[in-house]
Amino acid sequence: MIIQICIGSSCHLKGSYEIVEKFKAAIEAHDLDAEITLAGSFCAGKCNREGVTIRIDDEIYTGVTPETFKEFFKEKVLSRI
């Protein structure tokens, strides 16, 4: 699984650094280092008023915030592994 987190200027201002850190911690906590490639990307062209844009393989999700991260990780990552 390849997870790309937008680190473009808009997502950066909306907390992409914190989302990257949360992904790193969650991947480590679930021992998924061999299953997931985590990468940054520049603008995916899906800017949203709130939250960060994330691409998982070929699907794009918008609006991920530190507050919604845990549920997002559970639904979109753990359920696919």
N, C-alpha and C positions, 0 to 999 in steps of 0.2 A: 504494500500500500504506500502510495506517495502522497504526502500531505504538504501543500504549499500554502504558506501564510503570506498574505499581502503585506509588504512593508513599505508600500508607496506612501507619499506624504499624507494623504487623507487617512489611511488606516493607521499610519504611525501616530497621528494625532489622536486617534480613537483607541489607542492602547495595544497596538500589535506587539510591542515588546513584551507586555505582560502576558499576552496570549501565547507567544512563543515560549516563555518560561513555564507557563501552565502545561503546554504540550510536552515539553521536556520532562517535567516532573511526572506527569501522568504516564508517559511512555515508560519511564524508568520504574515507576511504582507497579506497573502491570507487566514488567519484564518483556516489553515488546520491541526492544532495540533491533532484533533481527527481522521483525515483521514490518517495520515502518521506517520510511525515509522521510525525514523532516527537512523542509527547505523553505527559504524565503522566495518571494516573487515580487515583481513590481506590479503596478496597477493591472488588475484583471478587468477593468472597465465596468465593474458592478458596484460602484461606490453607493453606500447607503448612508442615511442620516445618522445611524447609530451602529456601532460595532465594526468588526473587522471582517474582511472577505477571505474565505478559505476555500481552496480547491482540494478535494480528495479524489485522487485518480482523475476521472473526467467530469466530476460533478462540482459545481460551484455553490457555495453557501454564503450568505451575507448576514450581517448583523450579529456576529458572535461577540459577546462581551465577557469580561471576567465573571460576571454574575451568571451568565447562561452557559459558561464553558463546561461545567461538570456534566450537565444534561446533554449538551451537544456531543461531548466525547463518548458518553455512554451510548447514545443513539446512533451516531454516525461513524464511530470508530470501533468500539468494542463489539457492537452487534455484527460487524462485518468480518471479524477475525475468527 
